[in-house]
């Protein structure tokens, strides 16, 4: 369910500028509800450097409390049972002035018409994410991670305005704008804001069975963390303790940021192939990530295979490297009841300190209503 307050049609644009619209036939407000409940069983051999100092899926190089030794602790409490549930609602209808309105459990607002759509959302999507097709590297794992493919810089935070132009010949164009990343949503440049006035561009183009996407975003640091001291410390630490450098200095993402992202998806019979790529350049640590996914139907089962390769390059010759392989399968047990199985293997090597491997296996029963 799309969690938005939706004002659609040309009437939204006219009403927004204060003009009256021609009378139209109003429709009754309709209310729809839905939700889901899940029961999951999880097994893993979650291991980390000093897990007391690291969150389960913490970005290792950005963790201020990172471990300073290769002491390893493991949590092999298996299996772990858990339940979860969610509930959503939406009300929609057409007003007498022709304005189509949909309201649900979110505060996002979208204005739509012949000009396209404009969405105002606190913590909204960047143009890169809105345009992206293909694999995004979002595979559930345990332990340390460099994360999925980059969809936005640190500047796309707080209030985000996303514009989508009308589709033309299979092409969709997106532009995103984030006024302030740290200073609230008042539109002013507050002292201490890390990033202001961040703009992103994304586009996707579909032709027969192939769809491709591309996106770009740049964010200028206007008073946030300064990388100068970190670079000097990184060079000094390289002559001493490698692990201290890895955790504290060499791989931090700081300063100005720029993202370039590509994606593609293709259908061939029952087989769907997806690929994605992103590169995030900052003044200190740079990240490059690539993902490939295969999905197909085998009888009553939907089967998927996923591969992710991620690296973070330091200001020195050091590098973090992560490889993730995941497989999943799901089938319908009945109307609204699905059973899913997933397994992932995560191998990560932080700055040459040694590769660490862990697995995650989960069975999940989902009831949708």
C-alpha positions as CSV (number, residue, x, y, z in Angstrom):
1,X,0.0,0.0,0.0
2,X,1.4,3.4,-1.0
3,X,1.6,5.5,2.1
4,X,0.8,8.9,0.8
5,X,-1.8,11.7,0.8
6,X,-2.5,11.9,-2.9
7,X,-3.9,14.9,-4.8
8,X,-4.2,13.9,-8.4
9,X,-5.4,15.3,-11.7
10,X,-5.0,18.6,-13.4
11,X,-7.4,20.0,-10.7
12,X,-4.7,19.7,-8.1
13,X,-2.4,22.1,-10.0
14,X,-5.3,24.5,-10.6
15,X,-6.4,24.4,-7.0
16,X,-2.8,24.8,-5.8
17,X,-2.7,28.2,-7.6
18,X,-6.0,29.3,-6.1
19,X,-8.3,29.0,-9.2
20,X,-11.7,27.5,-9.2
21,X,-12.4,24.3,-11.2
22,X,-15.4,23.2,-13.2
23,X,-17.9,21.3,-11.2
24,X,-17.6,17.5,-11.4
25,X,-19.5,14.6,-10.0
26,X,-18.3,13.7,-6.6
27,X,-17.8,10.2,-5.4
28,X,-18.3,8.8,-2.0
29,X,-15.2,8.4,0.2
30,X,-14.2,4.7,0.2
31,X,-12.1,3.2,3.0
32,X,-9.7,0.3,2.5
33,X,-7.7,-1.6,5.1
34,X,-5.0,-4.2,5.0
35,X,-2.1,-5.7,6.8
36,X,0.0,-8.7,7.4
37,X,1.3,-10.9,10.2
38,X,4.6,-12.9,10.1
39,X,6.1,-15.8,12.0
40,X,9.8,-16.3,11.4
41,X,12.5,-18.7,12.5
42,X,16.1,-17.5,12.2
43,X,19.4,-19.3,12.5
44,X,22.8,-17.8,12.0
45,X,26.5,-17.9,13.2
46,X,26.7,-14.1,13.8
47,X,30.3,-13.2,14.5
48,X,31.9,-9.8,14.9
49,X,35.0,-8.1,16.2
50,X,34.1,-7.3,19.8
51,X,30.4,-7.5,19.2
52,X,29.7,-5.5,22.3
53,X,31.1,-2.5,20.5
54,X,29.3,-3.1,17.2
55,X,25.7,-3.0,16.2
56,X,24.4,-6.1,14.4
57,X,24.5,-4.5,11.0
58,X,26.7,-1.5,11.8
59,X,28.7,0.3,9.1
60,X,32.1,-0.9,10.4
61,X,34.3,1.9,9.3
62,X,32.0,4.6,10.6
63,X,31.5,3.1,14.0
64,X,33.0,5.4,16.6
65,X,33.2,2.5,19.1
66,X,34.8,0.1,16.7
67,X,36.9,-2.7,18.2
68,X,40.7,-2.2,18.4
69,X,41.7,-5.8,18.4
70,X,40.9,-9.0,16.5
71,X,39.2,-10.6,19.4
72,X,36.1,-12.2,18.0
73,X,32.9,-13.1,19.7
74,X,30.0,-15.2,18.2
75,X,26.3,-15.5,18.9
76,X,25.0,-18.9,17.9
77,X,21.7,-18.9,19.8
78,X,19.6,-20.9,17.4
79,X,16.8,-20.9,16.4
80,X,15.4,-17.5,17.2
81,X,11.6,-17.3,16.9
82,X,9.8,-14.0,16.3
83,X,6.4,-12.5,15.2
84,X,5.5,-9.2,13.7
85,X,2.4,-7.5,12.3
86,X,1.4,-4.3,10.5
87,X,-1.9,-2.6,9.7
88,X,-2.5,0.0,7.0
89,X,-5.6,2.0,5.9
90,X,-6.5,4.4,3.1
91,X,-9.4,6.6,2.2
92,X,-10.0,7.9,-1.3
93,X,-12.6,9.7,-3.4
94,X,-13.2,12.5,-5.9
95,X,-14.4,15.9,-4.7
96,X,-17.1,17.9,-6.5
97,X,-14.4,20.2,-8.0
98,X,-12.8,17.2,-9.7
99,X,-10.0,16.8,-7.2
100,X,-9.0,13.2,-6.5
101,X,-7.8,12.7,-3.0
102,X,-6.3,9.7,-1.2
103,X,-5.4,9.8,2.5
104,X,-3.7,7.1,4.5
105,X,-1.3,6.5,7.4
106,X,1.5,8.7,6.1
107,X,2.2,12.4,6.0
108,X,3.7,12.4,2.4
109,X,1.8,14.6,-0.1
110,X,1.8,14.1,-3.8
111,X,0.4,16.6,-6.3
112,X,-0.3,15.1,-9.8
113,X,-1.5,16.3,-13.1
114,X,-0.5,16.8,-16.7
115,X,2.8,18.3,-15.5
116,X,3.7,15.0,-13.8
117,X,3.8,14.5,-10.0
118,X,5.5,16.3,-7.2
119,X,6.0,14.4,-3.8
120,X,6.8,16.2,-0.6
121,X,8.1,13.7,2.0
122,X,10.1,13.8,5.2
123,X,12.9,11.3,4.6
124,X,11.7,10.8,1.0
125,X,13.3,9.0,-1.8
126,X,16.1,10.4,-4.0
127,X,15.8,10.6,-7.8
128,X,18.3,7.8,-7.9
129,X,16.2,5.4,-5.9
130,X,12.9,6.4,-7.6
131,X,14.5,5.7,-11.0
132,X,16.5,2.5,-10.1
133,X,15.6,-0.8,-11.8
134,X,17.4,-4.1,-11.5
135,X,19.2,-5.5,-8.5
136,X,19.8,-3.2,-5.5
137,X,22.0,-5.5,-3.4
138,X,19.4,-5.7,-0.6
139,X,20.1,-9.1,0.8
140,X,19.4,-9.9,4.5
141,X,22.6,-10.8,6.3
142,X,24.0,-10.8,9.8
143,X,27.3,-9.3,11.0
144,X,29.2,-6.3,9.6
145,X,28.2,-4.9,6.2
146,X,29.1,-2.2,3.7
147,X,25.3,-2.1,2.9
148,X,23.3,-2.3,-0.3
149,X,23.9,-0.2,-3.4
150,X,24.0,3.5,-2.8
151,X,20.8,5.3,-3.6
152,X,21.5,8.8,-2.1
153,X,24.2,10.9,-0.6
154,X,24.1,12.1,3.0
155,X,22.5,15.3,1.7
156,X,19.2,13.7,0.7
157,X,17.7,13.7,4.2
158,X,15.0,15.5,6.1
159,X,12.4,17.0,3.8
160,X,12.8,15.8,0.2
161,X,10.9,17.1,-2.9
162,X,10.7,14.5,-5.7
163,X,9.5,15.5,-9.2
164,X,8.5,12.9,-11.8
165,X,8.0,14.1,-15.3
166,X,5.3,12.6,-17.5
167,X,6.4,9.4,-19.2
168,X,7.5,10.0,-22.8
169,X,8.2,7.0,-25.2
170,X,9.1,4.7,-22.3
171,X,11.3,7.2,-20.5
172,X,10.7,8.4,-17.0
173,X,12.6,11.4,-15.6
174,X,13.1,12.2,-11.9
175,X,14.6,15.2,-10.0
176,X,15.0,15.3,-6.3
177,X,15.8,18.3,-4.0
178,X,16.6,18.3,-0.3
179,X,16.9,21.7,1.3
180,X,18.6,20.7,4.6
181,X,20.0,17.4,5.9
182,X,20.4,18.4,9.6
183,X,18.8,21.8,10.2
184,X,15.1,20.8,10.1
185,X,12.6,21.5,7.4
186,X,12.3,25.3,7.7
187,X,14.2,26.0,4.4
188,X,17.0,28.0,6.1
189,X,20.7,27.3,6.1
190,X,21.2,26.6,9.8
191,X,24.7,26.9,11.2
192,X,26.1,23.4,11.5
193,X,24.1,21.9,8.6
194,X,26.2,19.2,7.0
195,X,24.5,19.5,3.6
196,X,22.1,21.9,2.0
197,X,20.4,22.3,-1.4
198,X,21.2,18.7,-2.6
199,X,19.9,17.9,-6.1
200,X,19.7,14.5,-7.7
201,X,18.7,13.3,-11.2
202,X,17.5,9.9,-12.3
203,X,16.0,8.4,-15.4
204,X,14.7,5.0,-16.6
205,X,14.0,3.8,-20.1
206,X,12.0,0.7,-21.1
207,X,12.2,-1.0,-24.4
208,X,10.5,-4.4,-25.0
209,X,11.9,-6.8,-22.3
210,X,14.8,-4.6,-21.3
211,X,14.7,-1.6,-18.9
212,X,17.7,0.5,-17.9
213,X,18.2,3.3,-15.4
214,X,20.8,5.8,-14.5
215,X,21.1,8.3,-11.6
216,X,23.5,11.0,-10.3
217,X,23.6,13.1,-7.1
218,X,26.1,15.5,-5.6
219,X,26.2,16.9,-2.0
220,X,28.5,19.7,-0.8
221,X,29.5,19.6,2.9
222,X,28.7,23.0,4.4
223,X,30.0,22.7,7.9
224,X,29.9,19.1,8.8
225,X,32.8,16.8,9.5
226,X,36.2,17.9,8.2
227,X,38.3,15.2,6.6
228,X,41.6,17.1,6.8
229,X,42.6,15.8,10.3
230,X,41.4,12.3,9.5
231,X,43.6,12.1,6.4
232,X,46.6,13.1,8.4
233,X,45.8,10.6,11.1
234,X,45.2,7.9,8.5
235,X,48.7,8.4,7.0
236,X,50.3,8.3,10.5
237,X,48.3,5.2,11.5
238,X,49.4,3.4,8.4
239,X,52.9,3.2,9.9
240,X,51.6,1.7,13.1
241,X,48.7,-0.4,14.0
242,X,46.8,-1.5,10.9
243,X,43.6,-2.4,12.7
244,X,43.4,0.9,14.6
245,X,43.6,2.7,11.3
246,X,41.0,0.5,9.8
247,X,38.5,1.2,12.5
248,X,39.1,4.9,13.2
249,X,40.5,6.8,10.3
250,X,41.1,5.3,6.9
251,X,37.7,4.4,5.6
252,X,35.4,7.2,6.9
253,X,32.9,8.7,4.5
254,X,33.2,12.4,4.9
255,X,33.3,15.7,3.1
256,X,31.7,16.3,-0.3
257,X,29.9,13.3,-1.8
258,X,29.0,12.3,-5.3
259,X,27.0,9.2,-6.5
260,X,26.7,7.6,-9.9
261,X,24.3,4.6,-10.3
262,X,23.3,2.3,-13.1
263,X,20.7,-0.5,-13.3
264,X,19.1,-2.9,-15.7
265,X,16.5,-5.6,-15.8
266,X,15.5,-8.0,-18.5
267,X,12.8,-10.7,-18.8
268,X,13.4,-13.8,-20.8
269,X,10.5,-16.2,-20.6
270,X,10.1,-17.2,-16.9
271,X,13.6,-15.9,-16.1
272,X,14.2,-12.3,-14.8
273,X,17.7,-10.9,-14.8
274,X,18.7,-7.8,-12.8
275,X,21.9,-5.9,-12.4
276,X,22.9,-2.8,-10.5
277,X,26.0,-0.7,-9.9
278,X,26.8,2.3,-7.8
279,X,29.9,4.3,-7.0
280,X,30.1,6.8,-4.0
281,X,33.0,9.2,-4.0
282,X,33.9,11.2,-0.9
283,X,36.9,13.0,0.3
284,X,38.2,10.1,2.2
285,X,36.5,6.7,1.8
286,X,35.1,5.7,-1.6
287,X,32.7,2.8,-2.2
288,X,32.0,0.8,-5.3
289,X,29.2,-1.8,-5.3
290,X,27.8,-4.3,-7.8
291,X,24.8,-6.6,-7.6
292,X,23.3,-9.3,-9.8
293,X,20.0,-11.2,-9.3
294,X,18.2,-14.0,-11.1
295,X,14.6,-14.9,-10.5
296,X,12.3,-17.5,-12.0
297,X,9.2,-19.6,-11.3
298,X,9.6,-23.3,-10.9
299,X,6.2,-24.9,-10.7
300,X,4.5,-23.4,-7.6
301,X,7.7,-21.9,-6.3
302,X,9.4,-18.5,-7.0
303,X,13.1,-18.9,-6.7
304,X,15.8,-16.2,-6.5
305,X,19.6,-16.0,-6.6
306,X,21.5,-12.9,-5.5
307,X,25.2,-11.8,-5.6
308,X,26.7,-8.6,-4.2
309,X,30.3,-7.4,-4.4
310,X,31.2,-4.3,-2.4
311,X,34.6,-2.5,-1.8
312,X,35.6,0.6,0.2
313,X,38.9,2.2,-0.8
314,X,40.9,4.1,1.9
315,X,43.0,7.2,1.4
316,X,46.0,4.7,1.7
317,X,46.3,1.5,-0.3
318,X,44.0,-0.4,2.1
319,X,40.6,-1.7,1.1
320,X,37.4,-3.2,2.7
321,X,35.9,-6.0,0.7
322,X,32.6,-7.8,1.0
323,X,30.9,-10.6,-0.9
324,X,27.3,-11.7,-0.3
325,X,25.6,-14.7,-1.9
326,X,21.9,-15.3,-1.2
327,X,19.2,-17.7,-2.3
328,X,15.5,-17.7,-1.6
329,X,12.3,-19.5,-2.5
330,X,8.6,-18.9,-1.7
331,X,5.3,-20.5,-2.4
332,X,1.6,-19.9,-1.6
333,X,0.0,-22.2,0.9
334,X,-3.4,-20.7,0.3
335,X,-5.2,-17.4,-0.3
336,X,-3.1,-14.8,1.6
337,X,-0.8,-17.3,3.2
338,X,2.8,-17.6,1.9
339,X,5.8,-19.6,3.1
340,X,9.3,-18.2,2.3
341,X,12.8,-19.7,2.8
342,X,16.0,-17.7,2.5
343,X,19.8,-18.3,3.0
344,X,22.7,-15.9,2.7
345,X,26.5,-16.2,3.1
346,X,28.4,-13.0,4.0
347,X,32.2,-12.7,3.8
348,X,33.8,-9.4,4.8
349,X,37.5,-8.4,5.0
350,X,38.2,-5.1,6.7
351,X,41.4,-3.4,5.6
352,X,43.2,-6.7,5.2
353,X,42.7,-7.8,8.8
354,X,41.3,-11.1,7.7
355,X,38.1,-12.5,6.1
356,X,35.2,-13.2,8.4
357,X,32.3,-15.4,7.1
358,X,28.8,-15.9,8.6
359,X,25.5,-17.3,7.4
360,X,21.8,-16.4,7.9
361,X,19.0,-18.9,7.3
362,X,15.3,-18.0,7.8
363,X,11.9,-19.6,7.3
364,X,9.0,-17.1,7.3
365,X,5.2,-17.6,7.3
366,X,3.3,-14.5,6.1
367,X,-0.4,-14.0,6.4
368,X,-1.8,-11.1,4.3
369,X,-5.3,-9.7,4.7
